[in-house]
Amino acid sequence: MVNRSDVFDFVQETYDIKPDYPWKTYANYAVLRHEKNGKWFGLIMDITKDKIGLDSEEKTDVLNVKVRKEFVGSLRKEEGIYPAYHMNKLNWVSIHLAEMKSIHPIKDLIAESFELTI
């Protein structure tokens, strides 16, 4: 199982970027953004599972990342990857961190999102 700390550690080590928390109302929502242009390349939220189509109102962490349009459909067939919650579903996906067995595929998706948002 992957957790938000795993994601934050990877982003810190790879890009020297720390998450920021821009909303008082959603104090646990963390934005990963480019330092130069301020654009987001990731957003971690604790949401209820029903928001991504699971049959539960238990809270869980998801990571939203931007992906290439041509890969959205195939990515959504992967375990733990869902249509983006609260983002453009044509360009973003939500990764249910608790369903991911390893951070390695997430690292690739973060790297792609980082490049797509430069």
DSSP file (Angstrom, degrees, kcal/mol; ACC not computed):
  #  RESIDUE AA STRUCTURE BP1 BP2  ACC     N-H-->O    O-->H-N    N-H-->O    O-->H-N    TCO  KAPPA ALPHA  PHI   PSI    X-CA   Y-CA   Z-CA
    1    1 A M              0   0    0      0, 0.0     2,-0.3     0, 0.0    97,-0.2   0.000 360.0 360.0 360.0 134.8    0.0    0.0    0.0
    2    2 A V        -     0   0    0     95,-1.5     2,-0.3    98,-0.7    98,-0.2  -0.748 360.0-165.8 -98.0 146.4    1.3    3.5   -0.9
    3    3 A N    >>  -     0   0    0     -2,-0.3     4,-1.4    95,-0.1     3,-0.7  -0.808  37.4 -98.6-127.3 172.5    0.6    6.5    1.2
    4    4 A R  H 3> S+     0   0    0     -2,-0.3     4,-2.8     1,-0.3     5,-0.2   0.820 119.4  60.8 -61.9 -32.2    0.9   10.3    0.8
    5    5 A S  H 3> S+     0   0    0      1,-0.2     4,-2.7     2,-0.2    -1,-0.3   0.881 101.1  54.2 -62.7 -37.4    4.3   10.4    2.5
    6    6 A D  H <> S+     0   0    0     -3,-0.7     4,-2.0     2,-0.2    -1,-0.2   0.916 111.5  45.2 -60.3 -43.1    5.7    8.0   -0.2
    7    7 A V  H  X S+     0   0    0     -4,-1.4     4,-2.5     2,-0.2     5,-0.2   0.939 113.4  48.8 -65.9 -48.0    4.5   10.5   -2.8
    8    8 A F  H  X S+     0   0    0     -4,-2.8     4,-2.5     1,-0.2    -2,-0.2   0.900 110.8  51.1 -60.6 -41.6    5.8   13.5   -1.0
    9    9 A D  H  X S+     0   0    0     -4,-2.7     4,-2.7     2,-0.2     5,-0.2   0.924 111.0  48.2 -61.6 -45.3    9.2   11.9   -0.4
   10   10 A F  H  X S+     0   0    0     -4,-2.0     4,-2.7     1,-0.2     5,-0.3   0.936 113.3  46.7 -60.6 -47.7    9.5   11.0   -4.1
   11   11 A V  H  X>S+     0   0    0     -4,-2.5     4,-2.5     1,-0.2     6,-1.0   0.884 113.9  48.7 -64.6 -39.1    8.5   14.6   -5.3
   12   12 A Q  H  X5S+     0   0    0     -4,-2.5     4,-1.3     4,-0.2    -1,-0.2   0.937 116.0  42.7 -64.9 -47.0   11.0   16.1   -2.7
   13   13 A E  H  <5S+     0   0    0     -4,-2.7    -2,-0.2    -5,-0.2    -1,-0.2   0.875 123.7  36.4 -67.8 -38.2   13.8   13.9   -3.8
   14   14 A T  H  <5S+     0   0    0     -4,-2.7    -2,-0.2    -5,-0.2    -3,-0.2   0.887 136.4  13.4 -85.2 -41.6   13.2   14.2   -7.5
   15   15 A Y  H  <5S-     0   0    0     -4,-2.5    -3,-0.2    -5,-0.3    -2,-0.2   0.431  90.7-122.6-118.3  -3.1   12.0   17.8   -8.0
   16   16 A D     << +     0   0    0     -4,-1.3     2,-0.4    -5,-0.6    -4,-0.2   0.902  67.2 137.9  55.8  43.0   12.9   19.4   -4.7
   17   17 A I        -     0   0    0     -6,-1.0    -1,-0.2    -9,-0.1    -2,-0.2  -0.969  39.8-159.3-122.4 134.0    9.3   20.4   -4.3
   18   18 A K        -     0   0    0     -2,-0.4    15,-0.3    -3,-0.1    -9,-0.0  -0.819  30.3-102.6-106.0 150.3    7.3   20.2   -1.1
   19   19 A P        -     0   0    0      0, 0.0     2,-0.3     0, 0.0    13,-0.2  -0.333  31.6-149.9 -67.4 151.9    3.5   20.1   -1.0
   20   20 A D  B     -A   31   0A   0     11,-2.3    11,-3.2    -2,-0.0     0, 0.0  -0.910   7.0-144.9-120.8 158.0    1.5   23.2   -0.2
   21   21 A Y        +     0   0    0     -2,-0.3     9,-0.1     9,-0.2     6,-0.0  -0.816  23.0 171.2-123.4  86.5   -1.9   23.4    1.5
   22   22 A P        +     0   0    0      0, 0.0     2,-0.5     0, 0.0    -1,-0.1   0.586  54.3  71.2 -80.0 -10.4   -3.8   26.3    0.0
   23   23 A W        -     0   0    0      3,-0.4     6,-0.2     6,-0.4     0, 0.0  -0.917  51.9-166.2-117.4 126.6   -7.2   25.8    1.5
   24   24 A K  S >  S+     0   0    0     -2,-0.5     3,-0.7     1,-0.2    -1,-0.2   0.887  96.4  53.4 -67.3 -39.4   -8.3   26.3    5.1
   25   25 A T  T 3  S+     0   0    0      1,-0.3     2,-0.4     2,-0.1    -1,-0.2   0.841 118.1  35.5 -65.9 -34.0  -11.5   24.4    4.5
   26   26 A Y  T >  S+     0   0    0      1,-0.1     3,-2.1     3,-0.1    -3,-0.4  -0.598  73.0 165.4-119.1  67.4   -9.6   21.4    3.1
   27   27 A A  T <  S+     0   0    0     -3,-0.7    -1,-0.1    -2,-0.4    -2,-0.1   0.666  73.2  53.8 -62.7 -19.1   -6.5   21.5    5.3
   28   28 A N  T 3  S+     0   0    0     -3,-0.1     2,-0.6    18,-0.1    -1,-0.3   0.396  81.5 104.4 -98.1   2.7   -5.5   17.9    4.3
   29   29 A Y    <   -     0   0    0     -3,-2.1     2,-0.5    -6,-0.2    -6,-0.4  -0.758  57.2-162.3 -85.5 123.4   -5.6   18.7    0.5
   30   30 A A  E     - B   0  44A   0     14,-2.6    14,-2.9    -2,-0.6     2,-0.4  -0.923   5.5-153.4-115.5 128.0   -2.0   19.0   -0.7
   31   31 A V  E     -AB  20  43A   0    -11,-3.2   -11,-2.3    -2,-0.5     2,-0.6  -0.822   1.6-157.0 -99.8 135.0   -1.0   20.6   -4.0
   32   32 A L  E     + B   0  42A   0     10,-3.0     9,-3.0    -2,-0.4    10,-1.5  -0.961  30.0 167.5-107.7 118.3    2.2   19.7   -5.9
   33   33 A R  E     - B   0  40A   0     -2,-0.6     7,-0.2   -15,-0.3     2,-0.2  -0.940  40.7 -99.9-137.5 154.3    3.1   22.6   -8.1
   34   34 A H     >  -     0   0    0      5,-2.8     4,-1.2    -2,-0.3   -17,-0.0  -0.458  26.8-141.7 -66.2 139.1    5.9   23.9  -10.3
   35   35 A E  T  4 S+     0   0    0     -2,-0.2    -1,-0.1     2,-0.2   -18,-0.0   0.873  96.0  46.1 -71.2 -36.2    7.9   26.5   -8.5
   36   36 A K  T  4 S+     0   0    0      1,-0.1    -1,-0.1     3,-0.1    82,-0.0   0.929 129.2  17.7 -76.8 -45.4    8.5   28.6  -11.6
   37   37 A N  T  4 S-     0   0    0      2,-0.1    -2,-0.2     0, 0.0    -1,-0.1   0.538  90.6-130.8-107.9  -6.7    5.0   28.7  -13.2
   38   38 A G     <  +     0   0    0     -4,-1.2     2,-0.1     1,-0.2    -3,-0.1   0.461  54.5 147.9  75.1  -0.4    2.8   27.7  -10.2
   39   39 A K        -     0   0    0     78,-0.2    -5,-2.8    -6,-0.1    -1,-0.2  -0.411  48.7-116.6 -71.6 144.1    1.0   25.1  -12.3
   40   40 A W  E     +B   33   0A   0     -7,-0.2    -7,-0.3     1,-0.1     3,-0.1  -0.546  33.7 171.2 -76.7 139.9   -0.2   21.9  -10.5
   41   41 A F  E    S+     0   0A   0     -9,-3.0    25,-0.5     1,-0.4     2,-0.3   0.343  73.3  16.7-121.5  -2.9    1.2   18.6  -11.5
   42   42 A G  E     -B   32   0A   0    -10,-1.5   -10,-3.0    23,-0.1    -1,-0.4  -0.972  53.6-168.3-163.8 152.9   -0.5   16.7   -8.6
   43   43 A L  E     -BC  31  64A   0     21,-1.4    21,-3.0    -2,-0.3     2,-0.5  -0.944   9.0-160.7-145.6 120.8   -3.2   17.0   -6.0
   44   44 A I  E     +BC  30  63A   0    -14,-2.9   -14,-2.6    -2,-0.3     2,-0.3  -0.908  19.1 173.1-104.7 128.5   -3.6   14.7   -3.0
   45   45 A M  E     - C   0  62A   0     17,-2.2    17,-2.5    -2,-0.5     2,-0.8  -0.960  33.2-135.7-131.3 147.8   -7.0   14.7   -1.4
   46   46 A D  E     + C   0  61A   0     -2,-0.3     2,-0.3    15,-0.2    15,-0.2  -0.922  45.5 158.2-101.4 110.9   -8.6   12.7    1.4
   47   47 A I  E     - C   0  60A   0     13,-2.5    13,-2.7    -2,-0.8     2,-0.2  -0.790  47.6 -88.5-126.5 165.9  -12.1   12.0    0.0
   48   48 A T  E >   - C   0  59A   0     -2,-0.3     3,-2.1    11,-0.2     4,-0.3  -0.565  38.7-120.5 -76.0 145.3  -14.8    9.4    0.6
   49   49 A K  G > >S+     0   0    0      9,-2.2     5,-2.0     1,-0.3     3,-1.8   0.779 108.3  69.1 -58.8 -29.5  -14.4    6.3   -1.6
   50   50 A D  G > 5S+     0   0    0      6,-1.6     3,-1.3     1,-0.3    -1,-0.3   0.742  84.9  71.6 -63.3 -20.2  -17.8    6.9   -3.2
   51   51 A K  G < 5S+     0   0    0     -3,-2.1    -1,-0.3     1,-0.3    -2,-0.2   0.732 103.9  40.3 -67.6 -21.6  -16.4    9.9   -5.0
   52   52 A I  G < 5S-     0   0    0     -3,-1.8    -1,-0.3    -4,-0.3    -2,-0.2   0.201 130.9 -91.6-110.9  14.7  -14.3    7.6   -7.2
   53   53 A G  T < 5S+     0   0    0     -3,-1.3     2,-0.2     1,-0.3    -3,-0.2   0.545  82.1 133.0  94.4   8.0  -17.1    5.0   -7.6
   54   54 A L      < -     0   0    0     -5,-2.0     2,-1.8     2,-0.1    -1,-0.3  -0.635  64.9-114.0 -91.1 153.4  -16.4    2.7   -4.7
   55   55 A D  S    S+     0   0    0     -2,-0.2     2,-0.3     2,-0.0    -1,-0.1  -0.497  82.7  81.7 -88.7  70.3  -19.2    1.5   -2.5
   56   56 A S        -     0   0    0     -2,-1.8    -6,-1.6     2,-0.1    -2,-0.1  -0.964  60.8-149.9-165.8 149.7  -18.1    3.2    0.8
   57   57 A E        +     0   0    0     -2,-0.3     2,-0.2    -8,-0.2    -2,-0.0   0.174  61.4 123.8-107.5  15.1  -18.1    6.5    2.5
   58   58 A E        -     0   0    0    -10,-0.1    -9,-2.2     1,-0.1     2,-0.2  -0.520  67.8-111.4 -71.8 141.7  -14.8    5.8    4.3
   59   59 A K  E     +C   48   0A   0    -11,-0.2     2,-0.3    -2,-0.2   -11,-0.2  -0.485  43.4 167.9 -76.9 146.9  -12.2    8.5    3.7
   60   60 A T  E     -C   47   0A   0    -13,-2.7   -13,-2.5    -2,-0.2     2,-0.4  -0.977  34.8-104.1-152.5 158.6   -9.1    7.6    1.6
   61   61 A D  E     -C   46   0A   0     -2,-0.3    36,-1.4   -15,-0.2    37,-0.6  -0.741  34.1-179.0 -91.1 134.5   -6.3    9.4   -0.1
   62   62 A V  E     -CD  45  96A   0    -17,-2.5   -17,-2.2    -2,-0.4     2,-0.5  -0.955  16.6-147.1-126.0 150.8   -6.2    9.9   -3.9
   63   63 A L  E     -CD  44  95A   0     32,-2.2    32,-2.8    -2,-0.3     2,-0.5  -0.979  10.6-153.2-116.2 122.2   -3.6   11.5   -6.1
   64   64 A N  E     +CD  43  94A   0    -21,-3.0   -21,-1.4    -2,-0.5     2,-0.3  -0.833  20.6 173.3 -94.2 131.4   -4.7   13.4   -9.2
   65   65 A V  E     - D   0  93A   0     28,-2.0    28,-2.1    -2,-0.5     2,-0.3  -0.970  32.4-115.1-134.8 151.9   -2.2   13.6  -12.0
   66   66 A K  E     + D   0  92A   0    -25,-0.5     2,-0.3    -2,-0.3    26,-0.3  -0.675  37.7 179.7 -84.5 139.3   -2.4   14.9  -15.5
   67   67 A V        -     0   0    0     24,-3.2     2,-0.2    -2,-0.3     5,-0.1  -0.892  37.7 -82.7-134.1 164.9   -1.9   12.3  -18.3
   68   68 A R    >>  -     0   0    0     -2,-0.3     3,-2.2     1,-0.1     4,-0.8  -0.486  39.1-125.8 -68.2 136.8   -1.9   12.3  -22.1
   69   69 A K  H >> S+     0   0    0      1,-0.3     3,-0.9     2,-0.2     4,-0.5   0.855 108.5  59.6 -52.4 -39.3   -5.4   12.1  -23.5
   70   70 A E  H 34 S+     0   0    0      1,-0.2    -1,-0.3     2,-0.1     4,-0.3   0.645 108.5  44.7 -69.2 -12.3   -4.5    9.0  -25.5
   71   71 A F  H <> S+     0   0    0     -3,-2.2     4,-2.6     2,-0.1    -1,-0.2   0.525  86.4  89.8-105.9  -8.3   -3.6    7.1  -22.4
   72   72 A V  H <X S+     0   0    0     -3,-0.9     4,-2.1    -4,-0.8     5,-0.1   0.929  88.3  48.4 -56.2 -49.9   -6.6    8.0  -20.2
   73   73 A G  H  < S+     0   0    0     -4,-0.5     4,-0.4     1,-0.2    -1,-0.2   0.912 114.9  43.0 -59.9 -46.6   -8.8    5.1  -21.3
   74   74 A S  H >4 S+     0   0    0     -4,-0.3     3,-0.9     1,-0.2     4,-0.3   0.865 111.6  54.9 -70.4 -34.8   -6.2    2.4  -20.9
   75   75 A L  H >< S+     0   0    0     -4,-2.6     3,-2.0     1,-0.2    -1,-0.2   0.895 100.2  60.0 -63.8 -38.8   -5.0    3.8  -17.6
   76   76 A R  T 3< S+     0   0    0     -4,-2.1    -1,-0.2     1,-0.3    -2,-0.2   0.661  97.0  61.6 -65.5 -14.4   -8.5    3.7  -16.1
   77   77 A K  T <  S+     0   0    0     -3,-0.9    -1,-0.3    -4,-0.4    -2,-0.2   0.595  86.7  96.6 -83.8 -11.9   -8.4   -0.1  -16.7
   78   78 A E  S X  S-     0   0    0     -3,-2.0     3,-1.7    -4,-0.3     2,-0.1  -0.497  91.0 -96.3 -78.1 146.7   -5.5   -0.4  -14.3
   79   79 A E  T 3  S+     0   0    0      1,-0.2    -1,-0.1    -2,-0.2     3,-0.1  -0.416 108.6  16.0 -62.2 131.9   -6.1   -1.4  -10.7
   80   80 A G  T 3  S+     0   0    0      1,-0.2    16,-3.2    -2,-0.1     2,-0.5   0.444  99.1 109.9  87.1   1.1   -6.3    1.7   -8.5
   81   81 A I  E <   +E   95   0A   0     -3,-1.7    14,-0.2    14,-0.2    -1,-0.2  -0.947  41.0 169.5-116.9 130.0   -6.8    4.3  -11.3
   82   82 A Y  E     -E   94   0A   0     12,-3.0    12,-2.6    -2,-0.5     3,-0.1  -0.812  45.2 -73.4-131.3 164.0  -10.1    6.0  -11.7
   83   83 A P  E    S-E   93   0A   0      0, 0.0    10,-0.2     0, 0.0     6,-0.1  -0.375  73.3 -86.3 -55.6 141.8  -11.6    8.9  -13.6
   84   84 A A        -     0   0    0      8,-1.1     2,-0.6     5,-0.1     3,-0.5  -0.236  37.4-133.9 -59.6 133.0  -10.3   12.1  -12.0
   85   85 A Y  S    S-     0   0    0      1,-0.2     3,-0.1    -3,-0.1    -1,-0.1  -0.792  85.7  -7.6 -86.2 126.4  -12.3   13.4   -9.0
   86   86 A H  S    S+     0   0    0     -2,-0.6     2,-0.3     1,-0.2    -1,-0.2   0.711 119.9  87.2  64.9  24.9  -12.9   17.1   -9.2
   87   87 A M  S    S-     0   0    0     -3,-0.5     2,-0.5     5,-0.1    -1,-0.2  -0.886  96.0 -67.6-140.9 172.0  -10.7   17.6  -12.3
   88   88 A N    >>  -     0   0    0     -2,-0.3     4,-1.8     1,-0.2     3,-1.1  -0.517  41.5-154.5 -64.7 114.7  -11.0   17.4  -16.1
   89   89 A K  T 34 S+     0   0    0     -2,-0.5    -1,-0.2     1,-0.3    -5,-0.1   0.609  88.9  63.2 -72.3 -12.1  -11.6   13.7  -16.7
   90   90 A L  T 34 S+     0   0    0      1,-0.1    -1,-0.3    -7,-0.1   -18,-0.2   0.746 120.0  20.9 -79.8 -23.8  -10.2   14.0  -20.3
   91   91 A N  T <4 S+     0   0    0     -3,-1.1   -24,-3.2     1,-0.1     2,-0.3   0.506 118.7  56.2-122.6  -9.6   -6.7   15.0  -19.0
   92   92 A W  E  <  -D   66   0A   0     -4,-1.8    -8,-1.1   -26,-0.3     2,-0.3  -0.911  53.1-166.1-130.1 152.8   -6.5   13.8  -15.4
   93   93 A V  E     -DE  65  83A   0    -28,-2.1   -28,-2.0    -2,-0.3     2,-0.5  -0.939  19.5-129.2-130.2 156.9   -6.9   10.5  -13.4
   94   94 A S  E     -DE  64  82A   0    -12,-2.6   -12,-3.0    -2,-0.3     2,-0.6  -0.931  16.5-153.7-105.9 130.1   -7.2    9.8   -9.7
   95   95 A I  E     -DE  63  81A   0    -32,-2.8   -32,-2.2    -2,-0.5     2,-1.1  -0.916  10.8-142.0-104.1 119.2   -4.9    7.2   -8.2
   96   96 A H  E >>  -D   62   0A   0    -16,-3.2     3,-1.6    -2,-0.6     4,-0.6  -0.706  14.7-159.9 -80.6 102.0   -6.3    5.5   -5.2
   97   97 A L  G >4 S+     0   0    0    -36,-1.4   -95,-1.5    -2,-1.1     3,-1.3   0.839  84.2  59.2 -57.6 -39.0   -3.1    5.2   -3.1
   98   98 A A  G 34 S+     0   0    0    -37,-0.6    -1,-0.3     1,-0.3   -36,-0.1   0.740 103.9  52.8 -64.8 -22.5   -4.4    2.4   -0.9
   99   99 A E  G <4 S+     0   0    0     -3,-1.6     2,-0.4   -19,-0.2    -1,-0.3   0.598  88.0  97.0 -86.8 -11.8   -4.9    0.1   -3.9
  100  100 A M    <<  -     0   0    0     -3,-1.3   -98,-0.7    -4,-0.6     3,-0.1  -0.658  55.5-164.3 -85.7 129.4   -1.4    0.6   -5.2
  101  101 A K  S    S+     0   0    0     -2,-0.4     2,-0.3  -100,-0.2    -1,-0.1   0.724  75.3  19.7 -81.5 -23.3    1.0   -2.1   -4.3
  102  102 A S        -     0   0    0      1,-0.1     4,-0.4  -100,-0.0    -1,-0.2  -0.982  63.1-135.0-146.6 152.3    4.1   -0.1   -5.3
  103  103 A I  S  > S+     0   0    0     -2,-0.3     4,-2.5     1,-0.2     3,-0.2   0.642  87.2  89.9 -80.9 -14.0    5.0    3.5   -5.8
  104  104 A H  H  > S+     0   0    0      1,-0.3     4,-1.5     2,-0.2    -1,-0.2   0.897  88.4  43.0 -56.1 -48.8    6.9    2.7   -9.0
  105  105 A P  H  > S+     0   0    0      0, 0.0     4,-1.6     0, 0.0    -1,-0.3   0.852 113.4  54.6 -66.0 -28.9    4.0    3.1  -11.5
  106  106 A I  H  > S+     0   0    0     -4,-0.4     4,-2.8    -3,-0.2    -2,-0.2   0.885 102.1  57.4 -68.1 -38.3    3.0    6.2   -9.6
  107  107 A K  H  X S+     0   0    0     -4,-2.5     4,-2.5     1,-0.2    -1,-0.2   0.913 106.2  49.4 -58.2 -43.0    6.4    7.7  -10.1
  108  108 A D  H  X S+     0   0    0     -4,-1.5     4,-2.1     1,-0.2    -1,-0.2   0.898 111.9  48.0 -63.7 -40.3    6.1    7.4  -13.8
  109  109 A L  H  X S+     0   0    0     -4,-1.6     4,-2.4     2,-0.2    -2,-0.2   0.876 111.4  50.0 -69.8 -37.2    2.7    9.1  -13.8
  110  110 A I  H  X S+     0   0    0     -4,-2.8     4,-2.8     2,-0.2    -2,-0.2   0.927 110.4  50.8 -64.5 -43.7    4.0   11.9  -11.6
  111  111 A A  H  X S+     0   0    0     -4,-2.5     4,-2.1    -5,-0.2    -2,-0.2   0.906 111.5  47.6 -61.0 -41.8    6.9   12.4  -14.0
  112  112 A E  H  X S+     0   0    0     -4,-2.1     4,-2.6     2,-0.2    -1,-0.2   0.929 112.5  48.7 -64.7 -44.4    4.6   12.5  -16.9
  113  113 A S  H  X S+     0   0    0     -4,-2.4     4,-1.2     1,-0.2    -2,-0.2   0.904 109.2  53.3 -61.6 -41.3    2.3   15.0  -15.2
  114  114 A F  H  < S+     0   0    0     -4,-2.8     3,-0.4     1,-0.2     4,-0.2   0.930 112.4  44.4 -58.4 -46.8    5.3   17.1  -14.2
  115  115 A E  H >< S+     0   0    0     -4,-2.1     3,-1.0     1,-0.2    -2,-0.2   0.882 110.8  53.9 -67.2 -39.1    6.4   17.3  -17.9
  116  116 A L  H 3< S+     0   0    0     -4,-2.6    -1,-0.2     1,-0.2    -2,-0.2   0.709 111.3  46.0 -69.6 -19.1    2.8   17.9  -19.2
  117  117 A T  T 3<        0   0    0     -4,-1.2    -1,-0.2    -3,-0.4   -78,-0.2   0.315 360.0 360.0-108.9   8.2    2.4   20.9  -16.9
  118  118 A I    <         0   0    0     -3,-1.0    -1,-0.2    -4,-0.2    -2,-0.1   0.519 360.0 360.0 -66.3 360.0    5.7   22.7  -17.4
